[in-house]
Amino acid sequence: MADETGLHVDPDDRALPEGGRRHAGLLRRLFGLRRWKRKKSAATHMHGHDPARLVDEDADLIHSISGGPDDPYPTPPRREGFKHKLARLFRIIGLILWPPFLRGDASTVNRRLLLAAWTLVLLLLAGTGGWLVTAGQSLTALPGSEVIISVARLALPPEAKLAPEQKVSSEVPPASVGRLPSGLLMAPDPALSETSPRGLIPKIGADGRQPWNAYARPFDEPPTRPRLAIVLQNMGLNAQLTTLAAERLAPEISFAFNPYAQDLAAQVERARQAGHEVLLGLPMEPFDYPSSDPGPYTLLTSLNEQENHRRLDWALARAAGYIGFTNLMGGKYTSSPDHMRSIATVLKARGLMFFDSRTAPRSVAARVVRETGGIYAFANRQIDAQPSAQLIDARLEELERTARVNGVAVGSAFPYPVTLDRLLAWTATLDAKGIALAPVSAIANRQTPE
């Protein structure tokens, strides 16, 4: 069609609005709507036009093409194109999805965002803390869980929480002491016990008997047969698992109980009734203390001898009928000759054995105990450092070879369910291999520490 000047006008052309501004693009109209309106208003003001006349650019375009409202042949309004419908749809979606709290001036939006961020952080911290508490409570009920839960997360018995002067029952047992059906001496034997501020503690009898030998499991295998002992560490934290292990495993396997275990004396007695001789764990300082913490009665290299002896006195009175101690953690302490010598002297004077589980490659514990004239043994292998059936079987075969070469060998293990299963199957094969499964007391002073 032609206008009054005789020019032909294409109805599909988009005329420029006054001021020479083109239409905003789709993305600009969606995401920069306010900025576009501000710029359009400023342009109108510069050219002296009334902003009310620029209500709709599409209306201006139709007006310029049709020649105004007085045109005798007005062009009907052009249909809205697909681009404009799509733009309107996106604007509606944006208004629905854009959170109301992000609308407003920049300072208000910033304050709201900061408040939301802090709220989210606090909720995450609270949720994480709640999960840790719940997980810590549930893990202690799982079989085998005691070997992966640090002592710091255990519910310690009342004796461990009270003041150092807290006394344990010092009731003297009956004078007549016999033997359990398993063959072990009933405990405590009055002739091998004395009363201390903590309770009954072991001592060497007037007749020269020593607790490590008196409370040991009887063993009468010929000395020419290779002997192999297994010490299960950290027993007692899971009472159900400890009872199951005591009933099902060969009685020659020795149990080392964690001194912080609940109902420790009762659990020790049940294990001895099943035929297992018993050691107690002695909390000792590890290299990464206090990140790894063996508990409130830990022997520390930073403490004086008197304080370490006071903590040892607490461990001495924890139960009756044990043959000696093994280190609970203790890599740093067992690597210190002076500190080990102080403890070894006390153990020798009370007729107790020390079993070095070798938590540190350069441990001097067994060597120092030997030099002081005490009773010792040490682990040749930790059989379940990687608790898989295949690797446990491989470590047990290594112990068999060591026993054949040296005459004796000792393996240390934790009560993982897979470890207990492999030990149950392995012990049934030893007779056919010509190896005697022995309690750890039968290995005493038969090894040569490095």
C-alpha positions as CSV (number, residue, x, y, z in Angstrom):
1,M,0.0,0.0,0.0
2,A,1.2,3.6,-0.5
3,D,1.1,6.5,2.0
4,E,0.4,10.2,1.2
5,T,4.0,10.7,0.0
6,G,3.6,8.0,-2.5
7,L,6.0,5.7,-0.8
8,H,5.2,2.0,-0.7
9,V,5.1,0.6,2.8
10,D,5.6,-3.1,3.6
11,P,3.1,-4.0,6.4
12,D,5.6,-6.5,7.8
13,D,8.3,-3.8,8.3
14,R,9.0,-2.7,11.9
15,A,9.1,1.1,11.9
16,L,11.5,2.8,14.3
17,P,9.8,4.6,17.2
18,E,10.5,8.2,17.8
19,G,14.0,8.8,19.0
20,G,15.4,6.1,16.7
21,R,15.2,3.3,19.2
22,R,14.7,-0.2,18.0
23,H,12.5,-2.8,19.7
24,A,14.2,-4.6,22.6
25,G,15.3,-8.2,21.8
26,L,13.6,-11.1,23.4
27,L,16.2,-11.8,26.1
28,R,16.5,-8.0,26.8
29,R,12.7,-7.7,27.3
30,L,12.7,-10.8,29.6
31,F,15.6,-10.0,31.8
32,G,16.1,-6.3,31.5
33,L,12.6,-5.0,31.5
34,R,13.1,-2.3,34.1
35,R,16.3,-1.0,32.6
36,W,14.6,-0.9,29.2
37,K,11.7,1.2,30.6
38,R,14.1,3.6,32.3
39,K,16.1,4.1,29.1
40,K,12.9,4.6,27.1
41,S,11.6,7.2,29.6
42,A,15.0,9.1,29.5
43,A,15.0,9.1,25.7
44,T,11.4,10.5,25.6
45,H,12.3,13.2,28.0
46,M,15.3,14.3,25.9
47,H,13.2,14.6,22.7
48,G,10.4,16.6,24.6
49,H,7.7,14.0,24.1
50,D,5.0,13.1,26.6
51,P,5.7,9.7,28.1
52,A,2.0,8.9,27.9
53,R,2.2,8.8,24.1
54,L,4.7,5.9,24.2
55,V,2.5,3.4,25.9
56,D,2.9,0.7,23.4
57,E,5.5,0.5,20.6
58,D,3.2,-1.8,18.6
59,A,0.5,0.8,18.7
60,D,2.9,3.5,17.4
61,L,3.9,1.2,14.6
62,I,0.3,0.6,13.5
63,H,-0.4,4.3,13.8
64,S,2.5,5.3,11.6
65,I,1.5,2.7,8.9
66,S,-2.2,3.5,8.9
67,G,-1.7,7.3,8.7
68,G,-3.5,8.1,11.9
69,P,-7.1,7.7,13.2
70,D,-8.5,9.9,10.5
71,D,-7.3,7.7,7.7
72,P,-10.4,6.9,5.6
73,Y,-9.0,3.5,4.9
74,P,-7.5,2.3,8.1
75,T,-5.4,-0.8,8.2
76,P,-6.8,-3.4,10.5
77,P,-4.6,-4.2,13.5
78,R,-1.8,-6.7,12.8
79,R,-2.0,-10.0,14.6
80,E,0.5,-10.5,17.4
81,G,3.4,-12.6,16.2
82,F,4.8,-15.8,17.6
83,K,7.8,-13.9,19.1
84,H,5.5,-11.6,21.1
85,K,3.4,-14.5,22.4
86,L,6.5,-16.3,23.4
87,A,7.9,-13.2,25.2
88,R,4.7,-12.8,27.1
89,L,4.7,-16.4,28.2
90,F,8.3,-16.1,29.5
91,R,7.4,-13.0,31.4
92,I,4.5,-14.7,33.1
93,I,6.7,-17.7,34.0
94,G,9.4,-15.4,35.3
95,L,7.0,-13.6,37.6
96,I,5.8,-17.0,38.9
97,L,9.2,-18.5,39.5
98,W,11.1,-15.4,40.7
99,P,10.9,-15.5,44.5
100,P,9.1,-12.5,46.0
101,F,11.9,-12.0,48.6
102,L,14.3,-11.2,45.8
103,R,12.2,-8.3,44.5
104,G,13.0,-4.8,45.7
105,D,16.0,-2.6,45.8
106,A,19.5,-3.9,45.9
107,S,20.1,-3.3,49.6
108,T,16.9,-5.1,50.6
109,V,17.6,-8.1,48.4
110,N,21.2,-8.3,49.8
111,R,20.0,-8.4,53.3
112,R,17.4,-11.1,52.5
113,L,20.0,-13.2,50.8
114,L,22.5,-12.9,53.7
115,L,19.8,-13.9,56.1
116,A,18.8,-16.9,54.0
117,A,22.5,-18.0,53.7
118,W,23.0,-17.9,57.5
119,T,19.8,-19.8,58.1
120,L,20.9,-22.5,55.7
121,V,24.3,-22.8,57.3
122,L,22.8,-23.1,60.8
123,L,20.3,-25.8,59.6
124,L,23.2,-27.8,58.1
125,L,25.3,-27.6,61.2
126,A,22.3,-28.6,63.4
127,G,21.5,-31.5,61.1
128,T,25.1,-32.7,61.0
129,G,25.3,-32.6,64.8
130,G,22.1,-34.5,65.2
131,W,23.3,-37.2,62.8
132,L,26.6,-37.6,64.6
133,V,24.9,-38.1,67.9
134,T,22.4,-40.6,66.5
135,A,25.1,-42.4,64.6
136,G,27.3,-42.6,67.7
137,Q,24.5,-44.2,69.7
138,S,23.5,-46.7,67.0
139,L,27.0,-47.8,66.1
140,T,27.7,-49.0,69.7
141,A,25.0,-51.6,69.3
142,L,26.4,-53.2,66.1
143,P,28.5,-56.4,66.4
144,G,32.1,-55.6,66.0
145,S,31.5,-51.8,66.3
146,E,33.8,-51.5,69.3
147,V,36.9,-51.7,67.2
148,I,36.1,-48.6,65.2
149,I,34.6,-46.3,67.8
150,S,37.1,-44.2,69.8
151,V,37.0,-44.3,73.5
152,A,36.0,-40.6,73.6
153,R,32.6,-41.6,72.2
154,L,31.9,-44.4,74.7
155,A,29.7,-44.1,77.7
156,L,32.3,-44.5,80.4
157,P,31.5,-46.3,83.6
158,P,31.0,-44.2,86.8
159,E,34.4,-45.1,88.1
160,A,36.0,-43.4,85.1
161,K,34.1,-40.2,85.5
162,L,34.4,-39.7,89.3
163,A,37.4,-38.2,91.2
164,P,40.6,-40.1,91.4
165,E,39.9,-41.1,95.0
166,Q,36.8,-43.1,93.9
167,K,37.0,-46.5,95.5
168,V,36.1,-49.8,94.1
169,S,34.5,-52.5,96.3
170,S,37.3,-54.0,98.5
171,E,35.3,-56.9,99.9
172,V,37.6,-59.9,100.6
173,P,36.6,-63.1,98.8
174,P,36.1,-66.4,100.6
175,A,39.2,-68.2,101.8
176,S,38.5,-71.4,100.0
177,V,39.3,-70.9,96.3
178,G,39.0,-73.8,93.8
179,R,39.0,-74.0,90.0
180,L,36.3,-73.3,87.4
181,P,35.0,-76.1,85.3
182,S,37.2,-74.7,82.5
183,G,40.2,-75.4,84.6
184,L,41.1,-71.8,85.4
185,L,41.7,-70.8,89.0
186,M,38.7,-69.0,90.6
187,A,39.3,-65.3,91.1
188,P,40.2,-63.5,93.2
189,D,42.5,-65.7,95.2
190,P,43.0,-64.1,98.6
191,A,46.6,-65.2,98.7
192,L,47.2,-63.3,95.4
193,S,45.3,-60.1,96.3
194,E,45.7,-57.1,98.5
195,T,43.5,-54.2,99.4
196,S,44.3,-50.8,98.0
197,P,42.5,-47.4,98.0
198,R,41.0,-48.6,94.6
199,G,40.0,-52.0,95.7
200,L,41.6,-55.5,95.4
201,I,44.7,-55.6,93.3
202,P,47.0,-58.5,92.4
203,K,50.2,-59.3,94.2
204,I,52.8,-62.1,94.4
205,G,51.7,-64.7,97.0
206,A,53.7,-65.5,100.2
207,D,54.4,-68.9,98.7
208,G,56.0,-67.3,95.6
209,R,53.0,-67.8,93.3
210,Q,52.5,-65.1,90.7
211,P,49.1,-64.0,89.3
212,W,50.2,-64.3,85.7
213,N,50.9,-68.0,86.1
214,A,48.2,-68.8,88.7
215,Y,45.3,-67.3,86.6
216,A,46.6,-68.7,83.3
217,R,44.9,-71.4,81.3
218,P,46.5,-74.8,81.9
219,F,48.6,-75.9,79.0
220,D,50.4,-79.2,78.7
221,E,51.5,-79.5,75.1
222,P,55.1,-80.8,74.6
223,P,57.6,-78.0,74.2
224,T,58.8,-79.6,70.9
225,R,55.5,-78.8,69.2
226,P,55.2,-75.3,67.6
227,R,53.0,-73.0,69.6
228,L,50.7,-70.3,68.2
229,A,48.7,-67.9,70.3
230,I,46.0,-65.4,69.3
231,V,45.1,-62.4,71.5
232,L,41.8,-60.7,70.8
233,Q,42.1,-57.0,71.7
234,N,39.5,-54.5,72.9
235,M,37.0,-57.0,74.1
236,G,34.0,-56.1,76.3
237,L,32.8,-52.9,74.6
238,N,30.1,-55.0,72.8
239,A,29.0,-57.4,75.6
240,Q,26.8,-59.5,73.3
241,L,29.6,-60.0,70.8
242,T,32.1,-60.8,73.6
243,T,29.8,-63.4,75.1
244,L,29.3,-65.0,71.6
245,A,33.0,-65.1,71.0
246,A,33.7,-66.6,74.4
247,E,31.2,-69.4,73.8
248,R,32.1,-70.3,70.2
249,L,35.9,-69.7,69.8
250,A,38.5,-72.1,71.0
251,P,39.2,-71.6,74.7
252,E,42.9,-71.3,74.0
253,I,42.4,-67.9,72.4
254,S,43.2,-65.2,75.0
255,F,41.0,-62.1,75.5
256,A,42.3,-58.6,76.3
257,F,39.5,-56.5,77.7
258,N,39.1,-52.8,77.4
259,P,39.2,-51.3,80.9
260,Y,36.4,-48.9,80.2
261,A,33.9,-51.7,79.3
262,Q,30.6,-51.7,81.2
263,D,30.2,-54.5,83.7
264,L,33.9,-55.4,83.2
265,A,34.3,-57.7,86.2
266,A,31.2,-59.8,85.1
267,Q,32.4,-60.0,81.5
268,V,35.8,-61.1,82.6
269,E,34.3,-63.8,84.8
270,R,32.1,-65.1,81.9
271,A,35.1,-65.3,79.6
272,R,37.2,-67.2,82.2
273,Q,34.3,-69.6,82.8
274,A,34.4,-70.4,79.1
275,G,38.1,-71.2,79.5
276,H,39.7,-68.0,78.1
277,E,42.6,-66.5,80.0
278,V,42.3,-62.7,80.3
279,L,44.5,-59.6,80.0
280,L,43.4,-56.0,80.6
281,G,44.1,-53.1,78.2
282,L,46.3,-50.4,79.7
283,P,45.5,-47.0,78.2
284,M,48.8,-45.5,76.9
285,E,49.6,-42.4,74.9
286,P,49.5,-42.7,71.1
287,F,51.6,-40.6,68.8
288,D,48.6,-38.5,67.8
289,Y,47.3,-37.8,71.3
290,P,44.9,-36.1,72.0
291,S,43.4,-36.6,68.5
292,S,43.3,-40.3,69.4
293,D,42.4,-40.5,73.1
294,P,42.5,-43.8,75.1
295,G,40.5,-42.2,77.9
296,P,40.8,-40.3,81.1
297,Y,43.3,-42.8,82.7
298,T,45.8,-42.8,79.9
299,L,49.5,-43.0,80.8
300,L,51.2,-40.0,79.3
301,T,54.9,-39.2,78.6
302,S,54.2,-35.7,79.8
303,L,53.1,-36.8,83.3
304,N,55.4,-37.5,86.2
305,E,55.9,-41.0,87.5
306,Q,53.7,-40.6,90.5
307,E,50.7,-39.6,88.3
308,N,51.2,-42.4,85.9
309,H,51.4,-44.9,88.8
310,R,48.1,-43.5,90.2
311,R,46.5,-44.2,86.8
312,L,48.0,-47.6,86.7
313,D,46.5,-48.3,90.2
314,W,43.0,-47.6,88.7
315,A,43.6,-50.2,86.0
316,L,45.0,-52.8,88.5
317,A,41.7,-52.7,90.4
318,R,39.3,-52.9,87.4
319,A,38.7,-56.7,87.6
320,A,40.1,-59.9,89.1
321,G,41.6,-63.0,87.5
322,Y,43.6,-61.4,84.7
323,I,47.2,-62.4,84.0
324,G,48.6,-59.0,83.0
325,F,48.2,-56.1,80.7
326,T,48.5,-55.2,77.0
327,N,48.8,-51.7,75.6
328,L,45.6,-49.9,74.6
329,M,46.9,-47.7,71.7
330,G,50.2,-46.5,73.2
331,G,52.5,-46.1,70.3
332,K,54.3,-43.1,71.8
333,Y,54.4,-44.5,75.3
334,T,55.7,-48.0,74.3
335,S,58.5,-46.3,72.3
336,S,59.8,-44.5,75.4
337,P,62.3,-46.7,77.3
338,D,62.2,-44.6,80.5
339,H,58.5,-44.6,80.8
340,M,58.1,-48.3,79.9
341,R,60.8,-49.1,82.5
342,S,58.8,-47.4,85.3
343,I,55.6,-49.5,84.4
344,A,57.6,-52.7,83.9
345,T,59.0,-52.4,87.4
346,V,55.5,-52.2,88.9
347,L,54.2,-55.2,86.9
348,K,57.2,-57.3,87.8
349,A,56.7,-56.5,91.5
350,R,53.1,-57.7,91.3
351,G,53.7,-60.8,89.2
352,L,51.9,-59.6,86.1
353,M,52.7,-60.2,82.4
354,F,52.9,-57.5,79.7
355,F,51.8,-58.3,76.1
356,D,53.1,-55.8,73.5
357,S,50.6,-55.6,70.7
358,R,53.2,-53.6,68.7
359,T,51.1,-50.6,67.8
360,A,54.4,-48.8,67.0
361,P,57.1,-50.4,64.8
362,R,59.8,-49.1,67.1
363,S,58.2,-50.2,70.3
364,V,60.6,-51.1,73.1
365,A,58.0,-52.5,75.5
366,A,58.9,-56.2,75.3
367,R,62.6,-55.5,75.4
368,V,62.4,-53.2,78.5
369,V,60.2,-55.7,80.3
370,R,62.7,-58.5,79.6
371,E,65.6,-56.3,80.8
372,T,63.8,-55.6,84.1
373,G,63.3,-59.4,84.6
374,G,59.5,-59.3,84.0
375,I,57.2,-61.6,82.0
376,Y,56.5,-60.6,78.4
377,A,55.2,-61.6,75.0
378,F,54.7,-59.6,71.8
379,A,52.6,-59.8,68.6
380,N,54.3,-61.1,65.5
381,R,51.4,-60.1,63.3
382,Q,48.3,-58.0,63.4
383,I,46.1,-60.4,61.4
384,D,43.2,-58.1,60.6
385,A,44.8,-54.8,59.9
386,Q,42.8,-55.1,56.7
387,P,39.6,-57.0,57.7
388,S,39.0,-59.2,54.7
389,A,38.7,-63.0,54.8
390,Q,41.4,-63.5,52.2
391,L,44.0,-61.2,53.9
392,I,43.2,-62.6,57.3
393,D,43.8,-66.1,56.0
394,A,47.1,-65.0,54.5
395,R,48.3,-63.5,57.9
396,L,47.4,-66.7,59.7
397,E,49.5,-68.7,57.2
398,E,52.4,-66.3,57.9
399,L,52.0,-67.0,61.7
400,E,52.1,-70.7,61.0
401,R,55.4,-70.3,59.2
402,T,56.8,-68.2,62.0
403,A,55.8,-70.8,64.6
404,R,57.5,-73.6,62.7
405,V,60.7,-71.6,62.3
406,N,60.9,-70.0,65.8
407,G,58.9,-72.5,67.8
408,V,56.3,-69.9,68.9
409,A,54.3,-67.1,67.3
410,V,51.6,-64.7,68.5
411,G,48.9,-63.0,66.5
412,S,46.9,-59.9,67.6
413,A,43.4,-59.3,66.3
414,F,40.2,-57.3,66.9
415,P,36.7,-58.9,67.3
416,Y,35.5,-58.0,63.8
417,P,32.8,-60.5,62.7
418,V,34.9,-61.6,59.7
419,T,37.9,-62.1,62.0
420,L,35.9,-64.3,64.4
421,D,34.5,-66.4,61.4
422,R,38.0,-67.0,60.0
423,L,39.5,-67.9,63.4
424,L,36.6,-70.4,64.0
425,A,37.5,-72.1,60.7
426,W,41.2,-71.8,61.1
427,T,41.6,-73.3,64.6
428,A,39.9,-76.5,63.5
429,T,42.8,-77.2,61.0
430,L,45.8,-76.7,63.4
431,D,46.0,-80.2,64.8
432,A,46.3,-81.7,61.3
433,K,49.1,-79.2,60.7
434,G,51.0,-80.2,63.8
435,I,50.7,-76.8,65.5
436,A,49.4,-76.3,69.0
437,L,47.0,-73.5,69.6
438,A,48.2,-72.0,72.9
439,P,47.1,-69.3,75.4
440,V,49.4,-66.3,75.3
441,S,50.8,-67.3,78.8
442,A,52.3,-70.4,77.2
443,I,54.4,-68.1,75.0
444,A,55.7,-66.0,77.9
445,N,59.5,-65.2,77.7
446,R,59.9,-67.6,74.7
447,Q,60.3,-64.8,72.1
448,T,63.4,-62.6,71.5
449,P,62.4,-58.9,71.2
450,E,64.5,-56.8,68.9
